[in-house]
Amino acid sequence: MISTNAFAEWTKVGETEESDDGFNVYIDLKSIRKNDTEVKMWVLHNYKTIRNYHIDKDYKFLSIISHQKFYCKDEKTEVLDEFLYSGNMSTGDIVYSRTNIKLEPVSIIPGTFAENLFTVACGKK
């Protein structure tokens, strides 16, 4: 089990407009690992209200930490690992986790938080 909040120093990189469904996005700058074409980093989504994730049962959470990889040349991203926490800012219990996720990378959609994260990771706009 990975304890990401024990070492993370979260830097806010975006937020939605003030509303009950809003959230803030943070990255751990110290977690950024780059090579020639790829960047990995830890990302935190912190929600203002309780969210539900349904897979085999309903999981209620207020924050998600994900380990993400960005393909700078191809402008794609993928989630490698994710942890759903019962509390804000990765506090409380881990209510659900997936590690070593094996999904195909997806294209960065313009105007989304994924594009903001891609810009931070790869230095492109």
CNS distance restraints for C-alpha pairs under 8 A (distance, minus, plus):
assign (resid   3 and name CA) (resid   7 and name CA) 7.86 0.50 0.50
assign (resid   4 and name CA) (resid   8 and name CA) 6.14 0.50 0.50
assign (resid   4 and name CA) (resid  65 and name CA) 7.78 0.50 0.50
assign (resid   5 and name CA) (resid  90 and name CA) 6.22 0.50 0.50
assign (resid   5 and name CA) (resid  91 and name CA) 7.79 0.50 0.50
assign (resid   8 and name CA) (resid  28 and name CA) 5.69 0.50 0.50
assign (resid   8 and name CA) (resid  30 and name CA) 7.64 0.50 0.50
assign (resid   8 and name CA) (resid  31 and name CA) 7.83 0.50 0.50
assign (resid   9 and name CA) (resid  27 and name CA) 7.99 0.50 0.50
assign (resid   9 and name CA) (resid  28 and name CA) 5.43 0.50 0.50
assign (resid   9 and name CA) (resid  29 and name CA) 7.33 0.50 0.50
assign (resid   9 and name CA) (resid  30 and name CA) 7.49 0.50 0.50
assign (resid  10 and name CA) (resid  26 and name CA) 5.57 0.50 0.50
assign (resid  10 and name CA) (resid  27 and name CA) 5.39 0.50 0.50
assign (resid  10 and name CA) (resid  28 and name CA) 4.82 0.50 0.50
assign (resid  10 and name CA) (resid  29 and name CA) 7.38 0.50 0.50
assign (resid  10 and name CA) (resid  44 and name CA) 7.76 0.50 0.50
assign (resid  11 and name CA) (resid  26 and name CA) 5.08 0.50 0.50
assign (resid  11 and name CA) (resid  27 and name CA) 5.33 0.50 0.50
assign (resid  11 and name CA) (resid  28 and name CA) 6.18 0.50 0.50
assign (resid  11 and name CA) (resid  29 and name CA) 7.07 0.50 0.50
assign (resid  12 and name CA) (resid  24 and name CA) 7.18 0.50 0.50
assign (resid  12 and name CA) (resid  25 and name CA) 5.88 0.50 0.50
assign (resid  12 and name CA) (resid  26 and name CA) 4.20 0.50 0.50
assign (resid  12 and name CA) (resid  27 and name CA) 6.61 0.50 0.50
assign (resid  13 and name CA) (resid  24 and name CA) 7.86 0.50 0.50
assign (resid  13 and name CA) (resid  25 and name CA) 5.74 0.50 0.50
assign (resid  13 and name CA) (resid  26 and name CA) 5.36 0.50 0.50
assign (resid  13 and name CA) (resid  27 and name CA) 6.96 0.50 0.50
assign (resid  13 and name CA) (resid 116 and name CA) 7.67 0.50 0.50
assign (resid  13 and name CA) (resid 117 and name CA) 7.80 0.50 0.50
assign (resid  14 and name CA) (resid  24 and name CA) 5.80 0.50 0.50
assign (resid  14 and name CA) (resid  25 and name CA) 5.14 0.50 0.50
assign (resid  14 and name CA) (resid  26 and name CA) 7.07 0.50 0.50
assign (resid  14 and name CA) (resid 113 and name CA) 7.37 0.50 0.50
assign (resid  14 and name CA) (resid 116 and name CA) 7.84 0.50 0.50
assign (resid  15 and name CA) (resid  22 and name CA) 7.42 0.50 0.50
assign (resid  15 and name CA) (resid  23 and name CA) 5.80 0.50 0.50
assign (resid  15 and name CA) (resid  24 and name CA) 4.16 0.50 0.50
assign (resid  15 and name CA) (resid  25 and name CA) 6.00 0.50 0.50
assign (resid  16 and name CA) (resid  22 and name CA) 5.28 0.50 0.50
assign (resid  16 and name CA) (resid  23 and name CA) 5.69 0.50 0.50
assign (resid  16 and name CA) (resid  24 and name CA) 6.50 0.50 0.50
assign (resid  17 and name CA) (resid  22 and name CA) 6.38 0.50 0.50
assign (resid  18 and name CA) (resid  22 and name CA) 6.14 0.50 0.50
assign (resid  20 and name CA) (resid  48 and name CA) 6.22 0.50 0.50
assign (resid  20 and name CA) (resid  49 and name CA) 6.21 0.50 0.50
assign (resid  21 and name CA) (resid  47 and name CA) 7.35 0.50 0.50
assign (resid  21 and name CA) (resid  48 and name CA) 6.46 0.50 0.50
assign (resid  21 and name CA) (resid  49 and name CA) 6.39 0.50 0.50
assign (resid  22 and name CA) (resid  47 and name CA) 6.16 0.50 0.50
assign (resid  22 and name CA) (resid  48 and name CA) 5.72 0.50 0.50
assign (resid  22 and name CA) (resid  49 and name CA) 7.73 0.50 0.50
assign (resid  23 and name CA) (resid  45 and name CA) 6.59 0.50 0.50
assign (resid  23 and name CA) (resid  46 and name CA) 5.36 0.50 0.50
assign (resid  23 and name CA) (resid  47 and name CA) 4.26 0.50 0.50
assign (resid  23 and name CA) (resid  48 and name CA) 5.76 0.50 0.50
assign (resid  24 and name CA) (resid  45 and name CA) 5.84 0.50 0.50
assign (resid  24 and name CA) (resid  46 and name CA) 5.20 0.50 0.50
assign (resid  24 and name CA) (resid  47 and name CA) 6.60 0.50 0.50
assign (resid  25 and name CA) (resid  43 and name CA) 7.20 0.50 0.50
assign (resid  25 and name CA) (resid  44 and name CA) 5.70 0.50 0.50
assign (resid  25 and name CA) (resid  45 and name CA) 4.71 0.50 0.50
assign (resid  25 and name CA) (resid  46 and name CA) 6.36 0.50 0.50
assign (resid  25 and name CA) (resid 113 and name CA) 7.92 0.50 0.50
assign (resid  26 and name CA) (resid  43 and name CA) 5.79 0.50 0.50
assign (resid  26 and name CA) (resid  44 and name CA) 4.99 0.50 0.50
assign (resid  26 and name CA) (resid  45 and name CA) 6.53 0.50 0.50
assign (resid  26 and name CA) (resid  46 and name CA) 7.98 0.50 0.50
assign (resid  27 and name CA) (resid  41 and name CA) 7.30 0.50 0.50
assign (resid  27 and name CA) (resid  42 and name CA) 5.88 0.50 0.50
assign (resid  27 and name CA) (resid  43 and name CA) 4.54 0.50 0.50
assign (resid  27 and name CA) (resid  44 and name CA) 6.10 0.50 0.50
assign (resid  28 and name CA) (resid  32 and name CA) 7.24 0.50 0.50
assign (resid  28 and name CA) (resid  41 and name CA) 6.98 0.50 0.50
assign (resid  28 and name CA) (resid  42 and name CA) 5.71 0.50 0.50
assign (resid  28 and name CA) (resid  43 and name CA) 6.62 0.50 0.50
assign (resid  29 and name CA) (resid  41 and name CA) 7.63 0.50 0.50
assign (resid  31 and name CA) (resid  40 and name CA) 7.62 0.50 0.50
assign (resid  31 and name CA) (resid  41 and name CA) 5.23 0.50 0.50
assign (resid  31 and name CA) (resid  42 and name CA) 6.12 0.50 0.50
assign (resid  32 and name CA) (resid  39 and name CA) 6.79 0.50 0.50
assign (resid  32 and name CA) (resid  40 and name CA) 5.67 0.50 0.50
assign (resid  32 and name CA) (resid  41 and name CA) 4.53 0.50 0.50
assign (resid  32 and name CA) (resid  42 and name CA) 7.40 0.50 0.50
assign (resid  32 and name CA) (resid 121 and name CA) 7.58 0.50 0.50
assign (resid  33 and name CA) (resid  39 and name CA) 5.55 0.50 0.50
assign (resid  33 and name CA) (resid  40 and name CA) 5.17 0.50 0.50
assign (resid  33 and name CA) (resid  41 and name CA) 6.48 0.50 0.50
assign (resid  34 and name CA) (resid  38 and name CA) 5.87 0.50 0.50
assign (resid  34 and name CA) (resid  39 and name CA) 4.42 0.50 0.50
assign (resid  34 and name CA) (resid  40 and name CA) 6.59 0.50 0.50
assign (resid  35 and name CA) (resid  39 and name CA) 6.52 0.50 0.50
assign (resid  37 and name CA) (resid  71 and name CA) 6.06 0.50 0.50
assign (resid  37 and name CA) (resid  72 and name CA) 5.42 0.50 0.50
assign (resid  37 and name CA) (resid  73 and name CA) 6.03 0.50 0.50
assign (resid  38 and name CA) (resid  69 and name CA) 6.83 0.50 0.50
assign (resid  38 and name CA) (resid  70 and name CA) 5.56 0.50 0.50
assign (resid  38 and name CA) (resid  71 and name CA) 4.74 0.50 0.50
assign (resid  38 and name CA) (resid  72 and name CA) 5.76 0.50 0.50
assign (resid  38 and name CA) (resid 122 and name CA) 7.96 0.50 0.50
assign (resid  39 and name CA) (resid  69 and name CA) 5.60 0.50 0.50
assign (resid  39 and name CA) (resid  70 and name CA) 5.11 0.50 0.50
assign (resid  39 and name CA) (resid  71 and name CA) 6.73 0.50 0.50
assign (resid  39 and name CA) (resid  72 and name CA) 7.41 0.50 0.50
assign (resid  39 and name CA) (resid 121 and name CA) 6.06 0.50 0.50
assign (resid  39 and name CA) (resid 122 and name CA) 6.99 0.50 0.50
assign (resid  40 and name CA) (resid  67 and name CA) 7.03 0.50 0.50
assign (resid  40 and name CA) (resid  68 and name CA) 5.53 0.50 0.50
assign (resid  40 and name CA) (resid  69 and name CA) 4.36 0.50 0.50
assign (resid  40 and name CA) (resid  70 and name CA) 6.30 0.50 0.50
assign (resid  40 and name CA) (resid 121 and name CA) 7.76 0.50 0.50
assign (resid  41 and name CA) (resid  67 and name CA) 5.76 0.50 0.50
assign (resid  41 and name CA) (resid  68 and name CA) 5.57 0.50 0.50
assign (resid  41 and name CA) (resid  69 and name CA) 6.72 0.50 0.50
assign (resid  41 and name CA) (resid 121 and name CA) 7.80 0.50 0.50
assign (resid  42 and name CA) (resid  65 and name CA) 6.82 0.50 0.50
assign (resid  42 and name CA) (resid  66 and name CA) 5.67 0.50 0.50
assign (resid  42 and name CA) (resid  67 and name CA) 4.49 0.50 0.50
assign (resid  42 and name CA) (resid  68 and name CA) 6.22 0.50 0.50
assign (resid  43 and name CA) (resid  65 and name CA) 5.59 0.50 0.50
assign (resid  43 and name CA) (resid  66 and name CA) 5.25 0.50 0.50
assign (resid  43 and name CA) (resid  67 and name CA) 6.33 0.50 0.50
assign (resid  43 and name CA) (resid  68 and name CA) 7.12 0.50 0.50
assign (resid  44 and name CA) (resid  63 and name CA) 6.96 0.50 0.50
assign (resid  44 and name CA) (resid  64 and name CA) 5.63 0.50 0.50
assign (resid  44 and name CA) (resid  65 and name CA) 4.46 0.50 0.50
assign (resid  44 and name CA) (resid  66 and name CA) 6.48 0.50 0.50
assign (resid  44 and name CA) (resid  89 and name CA) 7.39 0.50 0.50
assign (resid  44 and name CA) (resid  90 and name CA) 7.80 0.50 0.50
assign (resid  45 and name CA) (resid  63 and name CA) 5.51 0.50 0.50
assign (resid  45 and name CA) (resid  64 and name CA) 5.21 0.50 0.50
assign (resid  45 and name CA) (resid  65 and name CA) 6.53 0.50 0.50
assign (resid  45 and name CA) (resid  89 and name CA) 7.97 0.50 0.50
assign (resid  46 and name CA) (resid  62 and name CA) 6.24 0.50 0.50
assign (resid  46 and name CA) (resid  63 and name CA) 4.48 0.50 0.50
assign (resid  46 and name CA) (resid  64 and name CA) 6.71 0.50 0.50
assign (resid  46 and name CA) (resid  88 and name CA) 5.97 0.50 0.50
assign (resid  46 and name CA) (resid  89 and name CA) 5.87 0.50 0.50
assign (resid  46 and name CA) (resid  90 and name CA) 7.99 0.50 0.50
assign (resid  47 and name CA) (resid  51 and name CA) 7.62 0.50 0.50
assign (resid  47 and name CA) (resid  62 and name CA) 5.19 0.50 0.50
assign (resid  47 and name CA) (resid  63 and name CA) 5.81 0.50 0.50
assign (resid  47 and name CA) (resid  88 and name CA) 7.06 0.50 0.50
assign (resid  48 and name CA) (resid  62 and name CA) 7.14 0.50 0.50
assign (resid  49 and name CA) (resid  62 and name CA) 6.56 0.50 0.50
assign (resid  50 and name CA) (resid  60 and name CA) 6.31 0.50 0.50
assign (resid  50 and name CA) (resid  61 and name CA) 5.62 0.50 0.50
assign (resid  50 and name CA) (resid  62 and name CA) 5.14 0.50 0.50
assign (resid  51 and name CA) (resid  60 and name CA) 5.55 0.50 0.50
assign (resid  51 and name CA) (resid  61 and name CA) 5.34 0.50 0.50
assign (resid  51 and name CA) (resid  62 and name CA) 6.20 0.50 0.50
assign (resid  52 and name CA) (resid  58 and name CA) 6.10 0.50 0.50
assign (resid  52 and name CA) (resid  59 and name CA) 5.47 0.50 0.50
assign (resid  52 and name CA) (resid  60 and name CA) 4.66 0.50 0.50
assign (resid  52 and name CA) (resid  61 and name CA) 6.47 0.50 0.50
assign (resid  53 and name CA) (resid  58 and name CA) 5.64 0.50 0.50
assign (resid  53 and name CA) (resid  59 and name CA) 5.04 0.50 0.50
assign (resid  53 and name CA) (resid  60 and name CA) 6.50 0.50 0.50
assign (resid  53 and name CA) (resid  61 and name CA) 7.79 0.50 0.50
assign (resid  54 and name CA) (resid  58 and name CA) 4.48 0.50 0.50
assign (resid  54 and name CA) (resid  59 and name CA) 6.19 0.50 0.50
assign (resid  59 and name CA) (resid  95 and name CA) 6.41 0.50 0.50
assign (resid  59 and name CA) (resid  96 and name CA) 6.92 0.50 0.50
assign (resid  60 and name CA) (resid  86 and name CA) 6.54 0.50 0.50
assign (resid  60 and name CA) (resid  95 and name CA) 7.36 0.50 0.50
assign (resid  61 and name CA) (resid  84 and name CA) 5.97 0.50 0.50
assign (resid  61 and name CA) (resid  85 and name CA) 5.32 0.50 0.50
assign (resid  61 and name CA) (resid  86 and name CA) 4.38 0.50 0.50
assign (resid  61 and name CA) (resid  87 and name CA) 6.66 0.50 0.50
assign (resid  61 and name CA) (resid  95 and name CA) 7.15 0.50 0.50
assign (resid  62 and name CA) (resid  84 and name CA) 7.62 0.50 0.50
assign (resid  62 and name CA) (resid  85 and name CA) 6.14 0.50 0.50
assign (resid  62 and name CA) (resid  86 and name CA) 5.50 0.50 0.50
assign (resid  62 and name CA) (resid  87 and name CA) 5.18 0.50 0.50
assign (resid  62 and name CA) (resid  88 and name CA) 5.19 0.50 0.50
assign (resid  62 and name CA) (resid  89 and name CA) 7.91 0.50 0.50
assign (resid  63 and name CA) (resid  84 and name CA) 5.97 0.50 0.50
assign (resid  63 and name CA) (resid  85 and name CA) 5.28 0.50 0.50
assign (resid  63 and name CA) (resid  86 and name CA) 6.96 0.50 0.50
assign (resid  63 and name CA) (resid  87 and name CA) 6.41 0.50 0.50
assign (resid  63 and name CA) (resid  88 and name CA) 5.36 0.50 0.50
assign (resid  63 and name CA) (resid  89 and name CA) 6.00 0.50 0.50
assign (resid  63 and name CA) (resid  90 and name CA) 5.75 0.50 0.50
assign (resid  64 and name CA) (resid  82 and name CA) 6.81 0.50 0.50
assign (resid  64 and name CA) (resid  83 and name CA) 5.58 0.50 0.50
assign (resid  64 and name CA) (resid  84 and name CA) 4.55 0.50 0.50
assign (resid  64 and name CA) (resid  85 and name CA) 6.10 0.50 0.50
assign (resid  64 and name CA) (resid  90 and name CA) 6.86 0.50 0.50
assign (resid  65 and name CA) (resid  82 and name CA) 5.63 0.50 0.50
assign (resid  65 and name CA) (resid  83 and name CA) 5.24 0.50 0.50
assign (resid  65 and name CA) (resid  84 and name CA) 6.65 0.50 0.50
assign (resid  65 and name CA) (resid  90 and name CA) 6.97 0.50 0.50
assign (resid  66 and name CA) (resid  79 and name CA) 6.53 0.50 0.50
assign (resid  66 and name CA) (resid  80 and name CA) 7.27 0.50 0.50
assign (resid  66 and name CA) (resid  81 and name CA) 5.52 0.50 0.50
assign (resid  66 and name CA) (resid  82 and name CA) 4.19 0.50 0.50
assign (resid  66 and name CA) (resid  83 and name CA) 6.38 0.50 0.50
assign (resid  67 and name CA) (resid  79 and name CA) 5.99 0.50 0.50
assign (resid  67 and name CA) (resid  80 and name CA) 5.40 0.50 0.50
assign (resid  67 and name CA) (resid  81 and name CA) 5.10 0.50 0.50
assign (resid  67 and name CA) (resid  82 and name CA) 6.36 0.50 0.50
assign (resid  68 and name CA) (resid  77 and name CA) 7.00 0.50 0.50
assign (resid  68 and name CA) (resid  78 and name CA) 5.75 0.50 0.50
assign (resid  68 and name CA) (resid  79 and name CA) 4.52 0.50 0.50
assign (resid  68 and name CA) (resid  80 and name CA) 5.55 0.50 0.50
assign (resid  68 and name CA) (resid  81 and name CA) 7.31 0.50 0.50
assign (resid  69 and name CA) (resid  77 and name CA) 5.56 0.50 0.50
assign (resid  69 and name CA) (resid  78 and name CA) 5.40 0.50 0.50
assign (resid  69 and name CA) (resid  79 and name CA) 6.43 0.50 0.50
assign (resid  69 and name CA) (resid  80 and name CA) 6.93 0.50 0.50
assign (resid  70 and name CA) (resid  75 and name CA) 7.26 0.50 0.50
assign (resid  70 and name CA) (resid  76 and name CA) 5.91 0.50 0.50
assign (resid  70 and name CA) (resid  77 and name CA) 4.42 0.50 0.50
assign (resid  70 and name CA) (resid  78 and name CA) 6.73 0.50 0.50
assign (resid  70 and name CA) (resid 118 and name CA) 6.50 0.50 0.50
assign (resid  70 and name CA) (resid 121 and name CA) 6.99 0.50 0.50
assign (resid  70 and name CA) (resid 122 and name CA) 7.52 0.50 0.50
assign (resid  71 and name CA) (resid  75 and name CA) 5.55 0.50 0.50
assign (resid  71 and name CA) (resid  76 and name CA) 5.12 0.50 0.50
assign (resid  71 and name CA) (resid  77 and name CA) 5.97 0.50 0.50
assign (resid  72 and name CA) (resid  76 and name CA) 7.06 0.50 0.50
assign (resid  72 and name CA) (resid 118 and name CA) 7.68 0.50 0.50
assign (resid  72 and name CA) (resid 122 and name CA) 5.53 0.50 0.50
assign (resid  75 and name CA) (resid 107 and name CA) 6.12 0.50 0.50
assign (resid  75 and name CA) (resid 108 and name CA) 5.87 0.50 0.50
assign (resid  75 and name CA) (resid 118 and name CA) 7.73 0.50 0.50
assign (resid  76 and name CA) (resid 105 and name CA) 5.85 0.50 0.50
assign (resid  76 and name CA) (resid 106 and name CA) 5.21 0.50 0.50
assign (resid  76 and name CA) (resid 107 and name CA) 4.30 0.50 0.50
assign (resid  76 and name CA) (resid 108 and name CA) 5.27 0.50 0.50
assign (resid  77 and name CA) (resid 105 and name CA) 5.18 0.50 0.50
assign (resid  77 and name CA) (resid 106 and name CA) 5.47 0.50 0.50
assign (resid  77 and name CA) (resid 107 and name CA) 6.49 0.50 0.50
assign (resid  77 and name CA) (resid 108 and name CA) 6.68 0.50 0.50
assign (resid  77 and name CA) (resid 114 and name CA) 7.98 0.50 0.50
assign (resid  77 and name CA) (resid 118 and name CA) 7.91 0.50 0.50
assign (resid  78 and name CA) (resid 103 and name CA) 7.17 0.50 0.50
assign (resid  78 and name CA) (resid 104 and name CA) 6.99 0.50 0.50
assign (resid  78 and name CA) (resid 105 and name CA) 4.63 0.50 0.50
assign (resid  78 and name CA) (resid 106 and name CA) 6.32 0.50 0.50
assign (resid  79 and name CA) (resid 101 and name CA) 6.88 0.50 0.50
assign (resid  79 and name CA) (resid 103 and name CA) 7.84 0.50 0.50
assign (resid  80 and name CA) (resid  99 and name CA) 6.56 0.50 0.50
assign (resid  80 and name CA) (resid 100 and name CA) 5.55 0.50 0.50
assign (resid  80 and name CA) (resid 101 and name CA) 5.07 0.50 0.50
assign (resid  80 and name CA) (resid 102 and name CA) 7.29 0.50 0.50
assign (resid  81 and name CA) (resid  97 and name CA) 7.60 0.50 0.50
assign (resid  81 and name CA) (resid  98 and name CA) 5.59 0.50 0.50
assign (resid  81 and name CA) (resid  99 and name CA) 4.29 0.50 0.50
assign (resid  81 and name CA) (resid 100 and name CA) 5.78 0.50 0.50
assign (resid  81 and name CA) (resid 101 and name CA) 5.97 0.50 0.50
assign (resid  82 and name CA) (resid  97 and name CA) 5.60 0.50 0.50
assign (resid  82 and name CA) (resid  98 and name CA) 5.37 0.50 0.50
assign (resid  82 and name CA) (resid  99 and name CA) 6.43 0.50 0.50
assign (resid  83 and name CA) (resid  94 and name CA) 6.41 0.50 0.50
assign (resid  83 and name CA) (resid  95 and name CA) 7.74 0.50 0.50
assign (resid  83 and name CA) (resid  96 and name CA) 6.02 0.50 0.50
assign (resid  83 and name CA) (resid  97 and name CA) 4.41 0.50 0.50
assign (resid  83 and name CA) (resid  98 and name CA) 6.66 0.50 0.50
assign (resid  84 and name CA) (resid  90 and name CA) 7.81 0.50 0.50
assign (resid  84 and name CA) (resid  94 and name CA) 5.58 0.50 0.50
assign (resid  84 and name CA) (resid  95 and name CA) 5.67 0.50 0.50
assign (resid  84 and name CA) (resid  96 and name CA) 5.21 0.50 0.50
assign (resid  84 and name CA) (resid  97 and name CA) 6.16 0.50 0.50
assign (resid  85 and name CA) (resid  90 and name CA) 5.45 0.50 0.50
assign (resid  85 and name CA) (resid  91 and name CA) 6.30 0.50 0.50
assign (resid  85 and name CA) (resid  92 and name CA) 6.11 0.50 0.50
assign (resid  85 and name CA) (resid  93 and name CA) 5.52 0.50 0.50
assign (resid  85 and name CA) (resid  94 and name CA) 4.50 0.50 0.50
assign (resid  85 and name CA) (resid  95 and name CA) 5.68 0.50 0.50
assign (resid  85 and name CA) (resid  96 and name CA) 7.43 0.50 0.50
assign (resid  86 and name CA) (resid  90 and name CA) 7.70 0.50 0.50
assign (resid  86 and name CA) (resid  91 and name CA) 6.83 0.50 0.50
assign (resid  86 and name CA) (resid  92 and name CA) 5.22 0.50 0.50
assign (resid  86 and name CA) (resid  93 and name CA) 5.38 0.50 0.50
assign (resid  86 and name CA) (resid  94 and name CA) 6.42 0.50 0.50
assign (resid  86 and name CA) (resid  95 and name CA) 6.27 0.50 0.50
assign (resid  87 and name CA) (resid  91 and name CA) 4.68 0.50 0.50
assign (resid  87 and name CA) (resid  92 and name CA) 4.79 0.50 0.50
assign (resid  87 and name CA) (resid  93 and name CA) 7.23 0.50 0.50
assign (resid  88 and name CA) (resid  92 and name CA) 7.78 0.50 0.50
assign (resid 108 and name CA) (resid 114 and name CA) 6.12 0.50 0.50
assign (resid 108 and name CA) (resid 115 and name CA) 5.80 0.50 0.50
assign (resid 108 and name CA) (resid 118 and name CA) 7.63 0.50 0.50
assign (resid 109 and name CA) (resid 114 and name CA) 6.94 0.50 0.50
assign (resid 109 and name CA) (resid 115 and name CA) 6.33 0.50 0.50
assign (resid 110 and name CA) (resid 115 and name CA) 5.85 0.50 0.50
assign (resid 111 and name CA) (resid 115 and name CA) 6.36 0.50 0.50
assign (resid 111 and name CA) (resid 116 and name CA) 7.90 0.50 0.50
assign (resid 112 and name CA) (resid 116 and name CA) 6.75 0.50 0.50
assign (resid 113 and name CA) (resid 117 and name CA) 6.15 0.50 0.50
assign (resid 114 and name CA) (resid 118 and name CA) 5.99 0.50 0.50
assign (resid 115 and name CA) (resid 119 and name CA) 6.11 0.50 0.50
assign (resid 115 and name CA) (resid 125 and name CA) 7.97 0.50 0.50
assign (resid 116 and name CA) (resid 120 and name CA) 6.42 0.50 0.50
assign (resid 117 and name CA) (resid 121 and name CA) 6.06 0.50 0.50
assign (resid 118 and name CA) (resid 122 and name CA) 5.72 0.50 0.50
assign (resid 118 and name CA) (resid 123 and name CA) 7.39 0.50 0.50
assign (resid 118 and name CA) (resid 124 and name CA) 7.27 0.50 0.50
assign (resid 119 and name CA) (resid 123 and name CA) 4.78 0.50 0.50
assign (resid 119 and name CA) (resid 124 and name CA) 4.78 0.50 0.50
assign (resid 119 and name CA) (resid 125 and name CA) 5.63 0.50 0.50
assign (resid 120 and name CA) (resid 124 and name CA) 7.63 0.50 0.50
